[in-house]
Amino acid sequence: MQDCSLYLRPEMGLSSLLCLCVLVTLCGHRGVLSQAPSYGERGSDLGLQVFLQVARSRPQENVVLSPHGVASILGMLLPGTHGETRRQLLTALRYKKNGPYKMLRKLHKTLTAKSNQDIVTIANAMFSQQGFPMEEAFMSSSRANFQCESRTLDFTDTQVAAATINDWVNNQTKGHIPTLVKADMLDGALTRLVAVNAIYFKGLWKSRFQLENTKIRTFNAGDGNAYKVPMMSQLSVFNIGLASTPQGLNYKVIELPYHGNSISMLIALPSEEDTPLDDVIAHISTATIQSWTKLLHQRKVRLLLPKFTAEAEVDLRASLSALGITDIFDEGKADFRHLSTEPVYVSKALQKAKIEVNEDGTKAAAATTAILMARSSPPWVIVDRPFLFLIRHNPTGTILFMGQVNQP
């Protein structure tokens, strides 16, 4: 999905089947939180700001993005940068000037810990042009902090190079993102490195939706039309709360935990049917999400949630540039002297993500749970209009994926 000399791409996985790929191509030259934010929150906040820009530009579309994937790619590039190029990345990510790598290494280890190994898989790789001189310190940092594997390719054969990278992506995402790079994104004369971050997430609901309870119901989509969609249903105890924007618009927040309890899906739904989703999205930050944890309380409800599949490909360059990360894309200003003695710049930054949500959480998983029967009629929470979802690693505050669903 990228062209040019240095190409870096992250990719992510399943929510209830969620996959993401992010691509960054680096090319050779032709001539504020209420408490100290974790590193997971710092990086996620930048990715979240990218999401807000993309969602604003696509108000009627389904959008899926991985904030952590955005931060991962930039974090992998960071050790190779110098001067103003490095300052821009550190400022946007809110990382400390000295020694962010120890914290990034710790975050990576936490997200890929044994307790998460059946849920989250994170893999990193760098595909470099044969003979391209890479600084050993940069490679050592990649291996130590991101467990990044290294391979050499001959980018002069763009078809074979693209196929090799796509095979790696396809394998790491369990077949959910079979193609990320196209041969014409690679420049046979200029491409030097393709860096890839792949995250695969497969979550099973802690409280599974029973297939027989799924019925066709009406969803009032973002385009103003009403559509008949499969709507899942269950009566259970969920964390639920009411939040409001600075402008006083109320919205419901519901937490659906996955097995293991460390990762949850959070859904935000405007309380009033005539409140546009983007009025709620506009004020979301990791500080906002952190504040939700104080508002949520357990309540027995009948939850109706549509089954949905959404995928999106996002060009990150415009959004990152608007957030102050400009020099990495500028052939005349990019300073990657700690990556290679050869001058390079980022020609393209792309992310591709996919999510599939169904009764199990994933396509081919079985989970059973007792359904709590209410003695009296519980309140109904019906997600029948555009909504925001986030998949959050609760211990670190890392936002693995987020998206807006305008039409399931």
N, C-alpha and C positions, 0 to 999 in steps of 0.2 A: 504494500500500500504506500510505498514511498519511492522516491527517486533520489539519486545523487550519492555523494561520496560516503558520508557516514549515515547509517540508517539505524535508528533505534526504534524498537517497537515493543510496547507492553500489551499483554493480552489477558483477559480475565474470563471468569468462569460462570457457573450456574448459581442461580438464586434458589429457585425451586427449579431450576435449571438456568444457570446464568453464565454467559461467557463474555469475555472482553478481550479485545486486542488493541493495543496502542502501538502506533508506529512512529518512530522519529527517524528521519533520514538526515544524515550529516554528509555534506558534500565537500569535495576538494575545490579549491579556488580555481577559477578559470583565469586566470590572471589574479475584635478583642474579647478574650474570654474572661469570665469572672474569676477563674483560678488559672494557675500556670498551665497552659495547654500541653498535652503530650505531643510527641513527635508525630504520632498517628493523626492527631487533630490538626497540627500545623499543616501537614501535607494535604490532609483531606479538605482543609478550609480553602486552600488554593484551588484544588480540583472542584470544590463546590462552587467557587466563584466562576470557574470555567463553565460549569453546568448552567448556572444562572444566565450567563450570556447566551449559551446555545438555546436554552429553553425560551428566552426572550425573542430570539430570532425565528423560532419554530413554535409559535403559540398554539397551533392546532394539531401538531404532530406528536407522535410518541417519541420520546427521547430517552435513551439509556446511556449512562456514562459511568466510568469508574474514577472517582476522585483519587483513590489510592493509586490507580494505574498511572494517572497523570503525574502524581508526586514521585512515583517509582522511577519513571523514565528520567525525570529531571534530576532525581537523586543519583541515578547511575551516571549521568553526564557530569555532575558537579565536580568530581575529583579531577576531571580533565580541563576545567576552566581556570581562567586567570583574570585578574583586573576587573574591569567594569562588567565583563560577561559573568564572572563569578558573583560580583556584588548584586547584580540583578536577580540571579537565581536565589541567593541567600535571602534577599529582601522579600521576594515574592513568597518564598517558602517559610519565611520567618525562622530560619535555622540560625544557630549561633555560628559566628565566623570561624571559630576554631573547634574542631572535633565533633561535627554532627554525626560522623560516621559510626561512632560507638553507639549512639542512640538509634541510628537507623539499623545497625546490625541487631541490636536488642529487639527492635520492633519486628524485623523480619523473622527472628527466631521465635518470638511470641506468636505471630500469626501462623507460623508453620509448625508449631509445637505438636507433640504427639496427640494432645487432647483435641486438636483440630484436624489431624491428618486425614480423617475420612470426610472432612467437610471442605477444607481449603487446600489447594495445591498452588504454590507459587514457584515459577521457574523462570530463570533469566539466562539469556544467551547473547553472545556477540559473534556475529559472522563478519569476518574481516577479509579484505582483499589480500590474496597471496602476495607477500612481500611488503605489505603496508607496515611502516614502522610505528609500533605502539609503545608508549612509555611503560616500563615494567611496573612503576609505582601505581599507575592507573589500573593496570590489569590486576595487580595484587589487591587493590582496594575493591575492585568489582568482585573478585573471588571471596574476599573476607567478609564484605558487608552484604552482598546479595547472592552469594553462592552461585555466581555467574559462570557458566561454561563458555569455552571459547572454541570457535571453529574457523577454518579458513575456506574461502570460496574463490572461484574465478568469476568475478562480476562481468568480465568481457563477454561471457555467455549468459546473458540476462535471463533466458528461458530456464536454464538449468539452475541458476542461482535462486530465482524466484520459486521454483518448484521445491528446492531443498528447504528454503525458509518456510514455505507453506506446509510442507510435510511436518516440520517441527511444531508449528503452530497447531496444526490439525491434531497431532498426537497429544500435545499438552492440554488442549481444550476438549479432549475426548470426542473429537469430530464435530464440535458445535460451531467452530469457526474454521472451515476448511480452506478458505482462501483469504489472505490478508494482503499479500504482495502481488502486484502484476508486473510482468516483465518490463513494461514501458515506464514503470516507476523507477527502474534502475537505469543508471547511465553507465554503459559499459566502459567509458573512458574515465569517469569521475567517481563512481561509487567506491567508497573505501571501507565503510563499516555499517552494518545493520545491527542495531542493538534491540533485543526483543525481551519484553517482560510479559509473561503469560500467567494469568490467574484463573483458576478454575474453581468454582464454588458449587457445591452440591448440598443443598440443605433439605433435611426432612423436617416437616412441621412437628413440633412437640405435641401439638394436638391436631391430629389429622382430620381433614374433611372427608366425610363418607361419600363415596361416589353416588350412592342412591339419593343423596340429598341435593345433588346438583340439578338445577332446573333452568329452563330458558326464561330469562327475565329481561326487562328493558334497561338499557344503559343509555343515558342522555349524554351523547358525545360532545367533544369540544367544538365540533363544526355546527352544532345546533340541531343535528338530527338525532333521532332515537333509533337504537339498534337492538335487535334481539340477540342476547349473548348467553352462554352457559354461566350461570351464577352459582358458585359454591356456597354451602351453608353449613353452619354448625352452631350448636348451643354449648358454650363453654365459658370458662373464666379467663378473661384477658385483662392486661393492663390497659386502661383507657383514661383519657383526660381531655380537658378543654383548654386550648391555648388561644392567644390572640396576638394579632400583629400590632405594631406601634400605632397603626391607624384605627385600631379597635375592631378589626374584622376577626370574628371567632372561627376556629377550626378545630375539628376533632383529631386526636392522635391515638392510634391503636397500635399496640405492640404484639407481634406474632413471633414468639420465640421458636428457634429451631432446636432440634435435639442437641443436648450438650449445654444449652443455656448461655454460651458465650457470644452467640451471634443471633441477632433478631432482625426481622423486617419491621420497620416502622412505617405506618401509613398516615398521611395527613390529608384530611378531607374538609373542604370548606363547610361550615355549618349551614349556611344559607345557600339554596340552590342557585341564586342569581349572583353569587360571589365568584368571580373568575379565579381559576386556580393560580394564575400568574400573580394575582394580588397577594396570595399567601407565599408563593415560592420566593418572591422578591426579597423577603426579609429573613430567609433561612440562612443560618451559619452554623458552624459547629458549636458556638456558644448557645444558639437557640436550641439545638438538639440536646445539648447538655442540660438546659433548663427544663426540657420535657420530663426528664427523669424524676423531677420533684413534683410534677403535676399528675403523673400517672398513678392510678390506684386500681386495685383488682375489682372487677365487677363481672357478674355473670350476664352475658348478653347473647343474643342471637346475631351472629355475624354473617352477612352476605357479601361475598367478595368474588368478582368476576375471575374466571380463568383467563389468562392473557399471555400473549407472546408479543414481545416487542424487540426490535433490533434497530440499531442506528450506527452510522459511520459519521464521525465528526472530524473535521479538519481543525486541529487545535491552534494553528498558527495565529489566526486573528484574535482569538480569545486570550492566548498567552501574551501576545503583543500588547493588547489593551490593558493587561495587568502588569505591564512594565518589563516583560521579558522580550526584548527586541533584538539585542545584539547577537544572540545565537543564530538568528535567521539572516543576519546581514553579512554578506560575503566580505565586505570591507572592514567590519568591526568584530566579528566573532573571534574570540581568543581561546583556543583549545590547545595552548602550548603544552599543557601537562598531559594531554592525551597522545599527541604525536608531534614530531618535528615538522610534519607536512601541514600547512594551513588548511583547515577544514571549517565548514559551517553546517548548520542544520537547514536542509532544503525543504523538509516537510515533516510535519508532526501530525499523525493521525491516530484515532482510536476507533476500534470497532467493538461493539458490545451486543450481547443478546441475552434476553431473559425469557424463561418459560415458567409460568406458575400454574400448578394444577393441584389436585386434591392431596397428593402425597407430598408435594413440595418438589419432587423430581419425577421424571417420566417413568422410571423403572425401579421404584423403591416402595417397600411396604412398611407401614408403621401402624401400630394399633394403639388406641388410647381409649379410656373410658369416657363416655359422654355423660356429663353431669346433667341430670334432669332437674329442671326448675320446679319448685313447688307452686310458684305463682308465675304469671306471665312476665318474662324478662323483657327489657328494652331491646329493640331491634336496631342494629347499626347496618345500614345498607349502603354499600359503596357502589352507587349507581350513576356516578358522574365523574368527570376528570379528577384524578388524584395524584398525589406525590408519594413515591415509596423510596425508602432508604434501607440498605442492608448494612448493619453496623456491627463491628466487633466491639462489644461493650467494654471489656477490660481496658482497651487502649483508646477507645473513641474513634477508631479508624473507620471511615466510610468506604466500604469495599465497592458498593454500587449504589447508584440512585437513578431515578427516572421519573418522568411524568407520563401518565397514561391518559390519552385523550379518547382513544377508542381501542378496546381490547381486541 
